[in-house]
Amino acid sequence: MSAPNPEVDAYIAALAEDRRGPMTNLRETIRAAAPDADEVITYKMPGFKVRGSFLVSYDAFKQHYSLFPWNDEMVAELGDEIQPYVKGRGTLQFPAAKPLPLDLIRRIIEVRVRQSEPEAAG
């Protein structure tokens, strides 16, 4: 597993106290599902890259936590489980008032990791 990124540490530490725990859980879930990914700040938010290519980014907002991106393959594989969180172009939103569905998020990341494999790319 790659080492934690100090910029991401600082980003999460600067969040409101009630957002730090869920963001840390989100970060740890992504790191566990994508152990070879490198943590970065991308699009002004925490994210991960695999072999230099964008994997995911995530952030805390007033009413929700977002994970970017979703795609049709995820919806096909995860179906009704992922559908309530699909918002807008490529955005998954998890309500801040509810616990994060960490098992679902792990599976979403596993799909993204498979999609990032060189043989999947083409």
C-alpha positions as CSV (number, residue, x, y, z in Angstrom):
1,M,0.0,0.0,0.0
2,S,1.3,3.4,-0.9
3,A,2.2,5.8,1.9
4,P,-0.4,8.4,2.9
5,N,0.0,11.8,1.2
6,P,0.7,14.6,3.7
7,E,-1.3,17.0,1.4
8,V,-4.4,14.8,1.9
9,D,-3.7,14.6,5.6
10,A,-3.7,18.4,5.8
11,Y,-6.8,18.6,3.6
12,I,-8.8,16.2,5.9
13,A,-7.5,17.9,9.0
14,A,-8.8,21.3,7.7
15,L,-12.3,20.0,7.4
16,A,-15.0,20.6,10.0
17,E,-14.7,18.1,12.8
18,D,-17.9,16.2,11.9
19,R,-16.6,15.6,8.4
20,R,-13.1,14.3,9.3
21,G,-14.2,10.8,10.5
22,P,-16.3,10.0,7.4
23,M,-13.7,11.4,5.0
24,T,-11.0,9.3,6.8
25,N,-13.2,6.2,6.5
26,L,-13.7,7.0,2.8
27,R,-10.0,7.4,2.3
28,E,-9.1,4.2,4.1
29,T,-11.8,2.3,2.2
30,I,-10.4,3.5,-1.1
31,R,-6.8,2.8,-0.1
32,A,-7.7,-0.8,1.0
33,A,-9.5,-1.4,-2.3
34,A,-6.8,0.1,-4.4
35,P,-3.6,-0.6,-2.5
36,D,-1.3,0.2,-5.5
37,A,-2.9,3.6,-6.1
38,D,-1.1,6.8,-5.2
39,E,-2.8,9.5,-3.2
40,V,-2.9,12.9,-4.7
41,I,-4.8,16.2,-4.6
42,T,-6.6,16.3,-7.9
43,Y,-9.2,18.8,-9.1
44,K,-8.6,20.5,-5.7
45,M,-9.8,17.5,-3.7
46,P,-8.3,14.2,-2.4
47,G,-8.0,11.5,-5.0
48,F,-6.0,8.5,-6.2
49,K,-4.1,7.7,-9.4
50,V,-3.0,4.3,-10.7
51,R,0.1,4.2,-12.9
52,G,-0.2,8.0,-13.3
53,S,-3.8,7.8,-14.5
54,F,-6.8,9.2,-12.6
55,L,-8.7,6.6,-10.6
56,V,-11.1,8.5,-8.2
57,S,-11.5,11.6,-6.2
58,Y,-13.8,12.3,-3.3
59,D,-14.8,15.3,-1.1
60,A,-17.2,16.5,1.6
61,F,-19.9,19.0,0.9
62,K,-22.6,20.6,3.0
63,Q,-25.2,17.9,2.6
64,H,-23.2,14.9,1.1
65,Y,-20.0,13.2,0.4
66,S,-19.1,12.8,-3.3
67,L,-17.1,10.2,-5.1
68,F,-16.1,10.7,-8.7
69,P,-16.7,9.1,-11.2
70,W,-19.4,6.6,-11.7
71,N,-19.9,5.0,-15.1
72,D,-22.3,2.7,-16.9
73,E,-20.2,-0.4,-16.1
74,M,-20.5,0.3,-12.3
75,V,-24.3,0.7,-12.7
76,A,-24.5,-2.6,-14.7
77,E,-22.5,-4.5,-12.1
78,L,-23.8,-2.9,-8.9
79,G,-27.4,-2.2,-10.1
80,D,-30.0,-1.1,-7.6
81,E,-27.4,-0.7,-4.9
82,I,-25.6,2.2,-6.6
83,Q,-28.6,3.8,-8.3
84,P,-29.7,6.0,-5.3
85,Y,-26.3,7.6,-5.2
86,V,-26.0,8.4,-9.0
87,K,-26.2,12.2,-9.4
88,G,-25.3,14.3,-12.4
89,R,-22.4,13.6,-14.7
90,G,-20.1,11.1,-13.1
91,T,-20.9,12.0,-9.5
92,L,-22.0,9.7,-6.7
93,Q,-23.4,11.4,-3.7
94,F,-23.8,9.9,-0.3
95,P,-26.0,11.8,2.2
96,A,-24.0,13.3,5.1
97,A,-26.9,12.5,7.5
98,K,-26.4,8.7,6.9
99,P,-23.5,6.4,7.5
100,L,-21.3,5.9,4.4
101,P,-22.0,2.6,2.6
102,L,-18.4,1.5,2.9
103,D,-18.9,-2.0,1.5
104,L,-20.5,-0.5,-1.6
105,I,-17.8,2.1,-1.9
106,R,-15.1,-0.7,-1.7
107,R,-16.9,-2.5,-4.6
108,I,-17.1,0.7,-6.6
109,I,-13.4,1.2,-6.2
110,E,-12.7,-2.4,-7.2
111,V,-14.6,-1.8,-10.5
112,R,-12.5,1.3,-11.1
113,V,-9.3,-0.6,-10.4
114,R,-10.3,-3.3,-12.9
115,Q,-11.2,-0.6,-15.4
116,S,-7.7,0.9,-14.9
117,E,-5.9,-2.4,-15.7
118,P,-3.9,-2.1,-19.0
119,E,-5.8,-5.0,-20.6
120,A,-9.2,-3.3,-19.8
121,A,-8.0,-0.1,-21.4
122,G,-7.7,-1.7,-24.7
